[in-house]
Amino acid sequence: MPLEPTFERRIEQLISGLETGEIRTAPAESEAADTNLSPPDSSSEAPVQLTLVRVLRIGARVAALAVGELEGRTVAVTGDEDATVQAWDAATGARRAPPLLGHRGPVWAVALGELDARTVAVTGGEDAAVRVWDLAAGNLLTTLTGHTAPVNAVAVGDAADGRLIALSASDDRTIRLWDIASGQEIGTLAGHTDWVNSVACGTLHDGRLAAISGSADRTVRIWDLATGQVVSILAGHTGSVSSVAFGAIEGTLFTASGSTDRTVRIWDPESGHQLETFTGHTDRVRTVAVTILDGRPVTVSGSNDSTVRVWRGGDNSEVVLLGHAAPVRAVAVGALDGMPIVASGSDDGTVHVWGPAPVPDLGDQVEWLSDVPAQLDLLRRRPLAEALAVRLRRIQNEEPGTSFLIHIDGAWGTGKSTLLNFLRLELNPDWVTVDFDAWRQARVGPAWWALLSALRVDIARNAKFWERAWLRVTESWMRLRRAGAPFVFAVVLLLIVASAVFLLIRPQELALKTAAETVTAVISALGTLWVGALVAGRFLLWDSARGARLFEQSNADPMRDISDHFGWLVGKARRPVVIFVDDLDRCSEGYVVELLEAVQTLIRDAPQQRSSDSTKETSTVSFVFAADGAWIRKSYEIAYEKFTETVAEPGRPLGYLFLDKLFQLRVPVPSIDAPRQQEYLSSLLRVRTSEGSRQLIHEEQEVRESLQRSSTDAEVVEKLNQASPEVRDRVAGAAVERLTTREVEAATEHSLQRFGPLLAPNPRSMKRFVNSYSVLRAVRILEGNTVPLDPLALWTILETRWPSLADHLRVQPDAITLLGTTNDEAMPIELRSLFDDHEVCRLVGYEHGGPLTPDLVRACCGAVLPKERAQ
């Protein structure tokens, strides 16, 4: 019985639009076209048409994907980087079964099969294990061990003797065969000289069971599963082979492979001849699958260029499916309601289901929408999160002893929490990400205690039971050392009380003592000791909010001990730690100040710790605060009202000074212009647009290729200026990604050096200026704004040196024309001294980028500059 072609590969998280794919023709590069997969008159046939029929919101980075049936329903089964396997109804988008938990790391591979009338999922991942699950019941049936490195791909199928077998491919350079029912390994295929990235299986013409594998050694290999020998080695790719698939259409066998060389290649598996080469992807191909659409064999591929492409043999036609907002890491094929479908999974955290059937007319029905942080990147927030993640990783790698505080600044409802969600997804699973809801914790206890509790919970979240228990024991010992005499005294007192209870209950006459009376005495004494120790621990070892307050009041230098303990706990994380603080702008001014001062104390005084399993020093914890900057400023101004006149500077009131001292980087939430607002509303209402024309596809591809060749900030901006608004919006994420590369960042820093004379004379100013500029540039690009480098650099300096003046100009940009005049009536009283300040006037009229005009101020603040001014 032929084995079903299977193909699974790595994935991740979140999305944006919805479109209909259209045909374009790609040039052929066939090396040996003596076999043709399509009839001679194929060019006259109508093109394949696919429509997005469902978006599945996974909620985590998808790392693997398979399509099959569960209890009569079509399901898409995903594996994600949160070590979870989930089954989703392809028609409704609802989760069909409980999440499958058990992998200790990202799940890189998923395949489906049927065992004893049950649908089973076979999964593999970073933990080097292959697991078999009963998908409906959510039970783990067996764990297949043998690989010594991460498992990258799995495949399943029915062997000739009726057994359900699985194949698994690994970084250990082997492919292993398993009998799923018995859990026994039945063979190992060795021969690849580098990581094996993908595996599929099928039947050759003579009935032999065969496997196809793709490797980082740039080869595709066909294996005879009966003998374990290589049938043929398919060479031609110039990069790592990331995915393979096996097809048998009308008696013609073929295999497909995708590679980091950006090509999809079709092969005759028995002769080893290459039949066709499909080119068109502008970045590495991560995944391939084969199926039949409109009665024709097609190959489906997904790429880091965020597209899914459907290739038809013979005429080399190509359907480009647009809509994903990030690299596509997995594709799978199946059927829904009797019609063929293509499913694709992406770094944007969604699975798209594409099919030929039209989308049902929803009429006047509009779904109710919740006001929770978005899981779909409809407003292009994900690329900004990626840029922030790059910066945090570099700081961790290059300055491991440095804490970094980021402030995501925006009013209520602008999407700060959504940006936090995307940043969390970018950093997982390499970082310990701690969520801290400031508003919920404000009434619980001291801010430092709530932070420690949240950190402890997240460090222990994915640990084994004995590791969590050991952490609890060692942490109690550390707190005992810091609490000192009070706890020791309490324990001694408890021992005395427990002894007294035992003696009172214990019979005085040994002859009359019974076993029951002895047991009662012992239990009563131990119970007294246990309850007393529990109470003492909660209050004297600050295991409760009240105990934390008591510790503050009874210790001579409590914050020093707390900071030491915080540093010790961070050292147990074994990974970099970042704490996300949300809803601070819903708290009282007292708690805002208390929390921020606690953070400052903890990160300033916490000693560096080493991981328990490494000689490398871990990073001091970093923080990302999502809050309205005006709320934080006002909180400090209320708390330190007496010092307002003494400490404030022209253009930098007290609240701004605190923000400047607290945060190394301020990130404004990107604004939404009218076209983006309309697009967002259309997406929420599920109104389809007819985007994806051939002209747009060509233009987008050209712009993406140009961006990859850009080596400076100015070149990136120039390429965006030359693009149409629609394409500029599509490639904004790619532009931001290019700006974060080492090459472009180095060129940008060099260009910014000419603004050094305008900076404040202190050591922090240059680094802060570069950080602020790079983030502001990313935000403006994501808004569709291509303001030139020089005026944006001037505005960045103005924002950092005189933030209250920048806030005034943001609201009244025409006021920039009053600088250098004495028109006092038109100027706010607190800013009048700045309007004729020599340094301010010098900046506004600077030779590079000046003079700043009202139009340039608007552009620097988010308004799109007219195209002739943007050149």
MARMI-132792 format. One record per residue (C-alpha): x, y, z; residue in three letters. Coordinates in steps of 0.02 Angstrom, whole numbers, plus 50000, padded with zeros to 5 digits. Layout:
MARMI-132792
XYZALA...
***
This chain:
MARMI-132792
500005000050000MET500805016549949PRO501375027850089LEU500535044750101GLU501755058850055PRO502135068550212THR503195083950239PHE503375094350396GLU504645107550447ARG505015121650566ARG503805136550595ILE503285151150713GLU501985166150731GLN500695180350675LEU499785188550520ILE499065202350418SER498025202450256GLY497015190950149LEU497145189149961GLU496795179049807THR498295171349718GLY498555175149535GLU499645167549401ILE501275173949335ARG502475164649223THR504245160649280ALA505675156049161PRO506125137749155ALA507835131249203GLU507545112849171SER509145102949161GLU508455086649094ALA506675088849034ALA506465071848952ASP504975068949068THR503545081349075ASN502295081549217LEU500915090149119SER499995087148954PRO500645096248799PRO499145107848792ASP499265113148975SER499645131248933SER497895133548867SER497085128149030GLU496375140649154ALA497565145549294PRO497425138249467VAL496415149849581GLN496535149149770LEU495655159849899THR496015162050083LEU494575153150168VAL495145152850350ARG496465160250465VAL496895149550616LEU497575159750761ARG498805148350846ILE499365159750987GLY501185154350977ALA502515152350845ARG502055138050733VAL503505126350703ALA502665111850613ALA501055108250519LEU500055093350455ALA498295091650386VAL497185076450412GLY495535070250483GLU494965068850663LEU493255061650702GLU492625065750528GLY493255083750527ARG494735091150433THR496045096950556VAL497675106350547ALA498885100150678VAL500235112250731THR501815111050833GLY502495127050906ASP504025134250990GLU503125133951158ASP503305114851156ALA501455112351119THR500515101950990VAL498735107450948GLN497355101850829ALA496255114950746TRP494645113050648ASP495105119150473ALA493325124750436ALA492925134450595THR494635138650667GLY494165131350837ALA495345120250936ARG494765102250912ARG495705093451051ALA496615097851210PRO498415103951186PRO499695089951190LEU501065093851316LEU502625083651343GLY504015089851229HIS505375099251322ARG505725112051188GLY505075117951020PRO504115105350915VAL504915105350743TRP503925091450657ALA502155084250649VAL501415070050545ALA499735061050554LEU499235042850534GLY497935030050587GLU498285016550716LEU496925004450771ASP495555016250705ALA496295030750804ARG497065046350729THR498825047850794VAL500035062250784ALA501895058850774VAL502955073650831THR504795077650847GLY505735092250917GLY507205100651001GLU507235087751142ASP507805074151017ALA506265063551056ALA504905057150940VAL503205056051025ARG501615047250970VAL499935054251029TRP498135048851025ASP497495065050950LEU495675063851005ALA496035058451184ALA497555069451204GLY498565054951275ASN500405051251247LEU500505033551178LEU502375031351170THR504035040651164THR505305034851036LEU507095038351090THR508715035550998GLY509165051950914HIS510585061550994THR510125078650923ALA508535088550882PRO507265079950769VAL506885091050618ASN505585080950524ALA504445065850536VAL503405055850412ALA502165041650432VAL501405028450319GLY500755010650302ASP502074997550268ALA501734982650154ALA501414971250304ASP500094983050373GLY501154990850508ARG501075009650535LEU502865015850526ILE503675032450561ALA505255040350495LEU506195053950587SER507625065150526ALA508835073450644SER510315084850666ASP511285069050713ASP511355065750522ARG510285050150530THR508525044850480ILE507725032050595ARG506285020250559LEU505035015650696TRP503625003150720ASP502345014850797ILE501295001150880ALA502744992950971SER503815008450991GLY505324998950925GLN506665005850810GLU506724995150652ILE508135003350556GLY509335017850536THR509795026550373LEU511525034550380ALA512475043250241GLY512115061750246HIS513635071950298THR512665085950383ASP511015089050470TRP509515080050394VAL508165093350379ASN506715084050300SER506035066850261VAL504555059550165ALA504085042150107CYS503245033549961GLY503265018649843THR504355016549689LEU503735009049524HIS504304991549570ASP503364992049735GLY504854995449847ARG504545006549997LEU505655021849985ALA506105037150085ALA506685053950021ILE507765065250128SER508505082650114GLY510035088450207SER511145103250244ALA512455093950140ASP511475100749988ARG510905083649927THR509245074649911VAL509355055849937ARG508165041849890ILE508265026550006TRP507645008649987ASP506835005750157LEU506984986750142ALA508874986950124THR509325003850197GLY510335007550040GLN510345023549938VAL509425021949773VAL510025038549705SER510825054849760ILE510035070349684LEU511295084449672ALA511015101849604GLY510505113049748HIS511825125949795THR511155128049971GLY510495117750115SER508975107150066VAL507655112250192SER506155101950136SER505665087450024VAL504025079549966ALA503555063649871PHE502215063349733GLY501405050049624ALA500225057349494ILE499405045949365GLU500825033449376GLY502195046549364THR503335047649516LEU504195063749560PHE504975072049710THR505065090449756ALA506385099249857SER506595116849924GLY508225124949972SER509065140050046THR509655143549868ASP507865150549841ARG507385137149715THR506115123049709VAL506705108049607ARG505755093349536ILE506635076549515TRP506385059149445ASP506755049149604PRO507345033449514GLU508445040549376SER509045055249480GLY508685067349336HIS508145084949376GLN506515088349283LEU506175106649323GLU506815121349424THR505605134249490PHE506295151449529THR505375166249598GLY505575166249785HIS506655180749843THR507265172050002ASP507625154450060ARG506305141050030VAL505835133150196ARG504495120450150THR503715111050003VAL502225099549973ALA501395091549822VAL499545089449780THR498255090249639ILE497335106449601LEU496115108149455ASP496595090449405GLY498415095249386ARG499945090549490PRO500655105749580VAL502055109349702THR501745121249847VAL503175130549930SER503385142650075GLY504815154750097SER505625167550209ASN504965180450084ASP503265178350171SER502415170850018THR501645154149976VAL501875149249794ARG500985135849695VAL501985129349545TRP501255119849398ARG502405108949296GLY502685110449109GLY502205128649084ASP503095134249244ASN501595144549298SER501605151249474GLU500205156449593VAL500805168549726VAL499775168249886LEU500005184249985LEU499415187850160GLY500705181450284HIS501665195250371ALA503225184950409ALA504215170050342PRO503205154650296VAL503985139450378ARG502765125450338ALA501475120350208VAL500335105350205ALA498965099150088VAL497305090350117GLY495445091350081ALA494015101350158LEU492215097450112ASP492845086949967GLY493905100949895MET495815101649898PRO496605114250016ILE498325121150051VAL498795126050229ALA500265137250269SER501065141750435GLY502105157150466SER503185166550588ASP501685178050606ASP500885164650716GLY499455159550604THR498985145550487VAL498135150950325HIS496965138750241VAL496815141550053TRP495525133349941GLY494675135049772PRO492935136849848ALA492255154749865PRO492125162150038VAL490335161150105PRO489405177550100ASP489215183550279LEU487885196250232GLY487615208950368ASP488325197950504GLN489765205850599VAL490655196250736GLU490825203750909TRP492625208750940LEU493495208451108SER494635222151171ASP496095210651208VAL497855212251135PRO497825206950953ALA498545190250897GLN498565195350713LEU499785208450651ASP498525218750555LEU499455234950594LEU501265229550558ARG501805229250740ARG502795213050724ARG504285220350628PRO504525233250767LEU504515219250895ALA505825210150791GLU506935225550789ALA506805227250979LEU507195208751000ALA508765210850894VAL509335225251004ARG509025215651166LEU509975200551101ARG511455211151050ARG511545219451219ILE511475202351301GLN512865195651191ASN513995211051187GLU513675218451360GLU513125203651468PRO513205213451630GLY512075227551569THR510245229451609SER509165238051480PHE507535247151513LEU506375250451366ILE504845261651373HIS503455258151247ILE502545274751247ASP500775277251188GLY499055282551245ALA497725270251300TRP497115258951160GLY498555262051040THR499195244051044GLY500565243951176LYS500025227051244SER499975219851068THR501765225551040LEU502255217051204LEU501445200951144ASN502435201050983PHE504055204951074LEU503735190351191ARG503505178851041LEU505135185150965GLU506135181551123LEU505365164651169ASN506025151651201PRO507805158351214ASP507335170551353TRP506355169151514VAL504925181351482THR504015187051639VAL502315195251626ASP501935208051762PHE500225216551765ASP500595232051870ALA498765236451894TRP498315219351965ARG499835218952079GLN499635236652144ALA498565231552294ARG499435215052332VAL500985220452424GLY502675228952401PRO503155231152220ALA504825222152242TRP503965207052320TRP502735205652175ALA504175206652050LEU505135192952141LEU503595181852147SER503255183951961ALA505075180351920LEU505095164652027ARG503505157851945VAL504155160151768ASP505875152951805ILE505045137251875ALA503695136051741ARG504575124051622ASN505685115651749ALA505505097451801LYS504635093451965PHE506235089852059TRP507025105751989GLU505555116152051ARG505655107852222ALA507525110652233TRP507325128852183LEU506045131052321ARG507195123052450VAL508745132752399THR507795149052390GLU507095146352565SER508865143452627TRP509475159352544MET508055169352621ARG508415161352790LEU510205167552778ARG509575185052740ARG508195184952873ALA509405179153006GLY509025178653192ALA507135181853191PRO506765165853097PHE507995155453199VAL507215162053358PHE505475157753292ALA506025139953248VAL506775137053421VAL505185143653501LEU504155132053390LEU505195117053443LEU504875121353626ILE503015123153596VAL502925107053496ALA503855097653634SER502665104553763ALA501165098953660VAL501905081553646PHE502235080253833LEU500485086353877LEU499615073953764ILE500815059353797ARG500205048053941PRO501195049554100GLN501205031154137GLU502135020954010LEU501205005254058ALA499545012954009LEU500175020453846LYS499345014053690THR499895015053512ALA498455026553469ALA498905038753607GLU500715039153549THR500215042453370VAL499055056353429THR500435064653527ALA501675063653384VAL500425070253254ILE499915084653368SER501715089753398ALA502195088553215LEU500615097753163GLY501015111853284THR502785112653218LEU502225112353035TRP500895125753052VAL502035136653155GLY503475134753030ALA502285138952888LEU501695154752975VAL503465159553022ALA504045156852844GLY502665167552772ARG503025181852888PHE504885180652926LEU505495174052758LEU504365186152661TRP503375171952583ASP501845183152588SER501435201352557ALA501265204752744ARG502905195852777GLY503725206852645ALA503105222552735ARG503725215652901LEU505425211952824PHE505535229952763GLU505145236752935GLN506265225053035SER507835225052929ASN509165238552937ALA509515238152748ASP508085228052672PRO508305233352490MET510115227952490ARG509625210252542ASP508175210252421ILE509295215752279SER510545202052321ASP509155189252321HIS508485195952156PHE510195193852077GLY510335176152145TRP508625171552074LEU509055178751903VAL510595167751904GLY509485152351918LYS508575156351757ALA509955149051646ARG509335160751510ARG509235179551489PRO507755187051582VAL506595200851524VAL505105207051625ILE503625214551531PHE502705227351637VAL500985232051571ASP499555243151631ASP500675254351736LEU499665269051670ASP498145262651766ARG499005263551936CYS499045277452065SER500505289452061GLU501185281952222GLY501295264352153TYR502025270351987VAL503465278452080VAL503655263952202GLU503775251052062LEU504995260851955LEU506105264752104GLU506065246352155ALA506615241451979VAL508025254151985GLN508615247352153THR508505229152100LEU509465231051937ILE510725243652004ARG511255233852157ASP510935215852103ALA512585206352086PRO512955196951927GLN512645178351946GLN513245163251849ARG512115149951778SER512205133851878SER512645123951721ASP513805135951632SER515375146051663THR514655160451564LYS513925175151659GLU512075177851635THR511345194651593SER510605206051722THR508735206351697VAL508005218751572SER506305227251580PHE505045232851450VAL503715244851514PHE502145248251412ALA501365264151480ALA500825281651432ASP502355292651460GLY501265307251514ALA500555296551655TRP502285292051719ILE502905309951708ARG501405316451803LYS501625303151937SER503395309051973TYR502885327251969GLU501555323752101ILE502715313052208ALA504135325752202TYR503115341652190GLU504245350952313LYS505735348852198PHE504885354052036THR505585371752031GLU507305366852097THR507725352251983VAL506805355951819ALA507765362451668GLU507155372751519PRO506275360751403GLY506525346351526ARG505305347351672PRO505505335751821LEU504455321651747GLY505505321251588TYR507115320751690LEU506515305251780PHE506035296751616LEU507735300951545ASP508605293251695LYS507495277851702LEU507435271951521PHE508825269351395GLN507595268551251LEU505885275951216ARG504845267351082VAL503325276951019PRO501895266050961VAL501695268350771PRO500225279350724SER498855274050602ILE498505284550448ASP496835284850358ALA497215271150227PRO497915259550361ARG496405262950471GLN495225258350329GLN496225242550292GLU496175237750475TYR494285240250483LEU494055230050324SER495075215850399SER494035215950559LEU492435215650456LEU493175202150342ARG492955212650187VAL494015204950049ARG495085215749937THR495675211649762SER497515214349794GLU498905203549727GLY498905208749544SER500305203249431ARG501015220849426GLN501045222249616LEU501855205249633ILE503245210049512HIS503505226849596GLU503555219249770GLU504835206349718GLN505945219649640GLU505835230949793VAL506245216549911ARG507765212049808GLU508315230249806SER508135231449994LEU509245216250015GLN510595225149915ARG510435241450012SER511905245350126SER511395261950205THR509895269950288ASP509755282150142ALA509705268050014GLU508315259150109VAL507295275250116VAL507615278549931GLU506995261249880LYS505415263849983LEU505125281049905ASN505185273349732GLN503865260349776ALA501995262349762SER501075265049929PRO500345247349921GLU502045239149897VAL502885250750022ARG501645244650151ASP501975226450107ARG503865227650118VAL503955238950271ALA504395224250383GLY505795218850265ALA506465236650265ALA506515237250455VAL507365220350458GLU508685226650337ARG508995242050444LEU509425230950593THR510825221850502THR512615225350556ARG513085232450387GLU511705245550381VAL511835249850566GLU513705253150549ALA513385264650400ALA512005273650495THR513105276650647GLU514435283850532HIS513165295650453SER512525301250623LEU514245306350684GLN514095323250599ARG512725327750723PHE513905325750871GLY514125344550901PRO512255345950936LEU512215332951074LEU512255336451260ALA514035335751331PRO513885319251427ASN514475301451392PRO512735294051373ARG512145306051239SER512905298151082MET512345280351120LYS510625286451172ARG510495296651012PHE510935281850901VAL509705270350991ASN508305283050984SER508605286950800TYR508585268650746SER506955265250836VAL506145281250771LEU506685276750594ARG505875259550611ALA504265267050679VAL504145279850538ARG504425266550404ILE503065255550477LEU501915270650467GLU502305272250281GLY503375287650313ASN505055289850225THR505695306050300VAL507555308150256PRO508945304050379LEU509575321650418ASP507955329950473PRO507455314350569LEU509125314850659ALA508845333150705LEU507115329150771TRP507815314550873THR509055326350958ILE507675338950991LEU506605325351071GLU507985319451185THR508705336451237ARG507125346851249TRP505665334451258PRO504355346951316SER504765358251167LEU504595343051052ALA502895339151129ASP502335356951095HIS502945356450914LEU502125339550888ARG500435347750924VAL500845364550842GLN502175361550708PRO501975379150636ASP502725385850798ALA504435380550732ILE504435396550628THR504415406950789LEU506105400650848LEU507335414950857GLY505935427950875THR505275437251027THR503415434450996ASN503075430451178ASP501195429951164GLU501225415051045ALA502385404851155MET501985394751312PRO502715403151466ILE503755388151517GLU504545387151342LEU504895405351304ARG506705404351357SER506995390751225LEU506285400251076PHE507815411451068ASP509035398951146ASP510645398151044HIS510785379151051GLU508975376450997VAL509125388650853CYS510755380850799ARG509935363550792LEU508405369450694VAL509485377950563GLY510905365150559TYR511815363050394GLU511355344450386HIS509475342550378GLY509025360350421GLY508105371150424PRO506705361250506LEU505055367050431THR503265363550488PRO503115350150352ASP504715341550410LEU504135342250591VAL502495333950541ARG503445320650445ALA504625317350590CYS503095315150701CYS502235302850584GLY501365312250444ALA501845306350269VAL502975318950182LEU502475323750004PRO503475312849882LYS504425327349806GLU505025332649979ARG505515314950027ALA506795313049888GLN
***
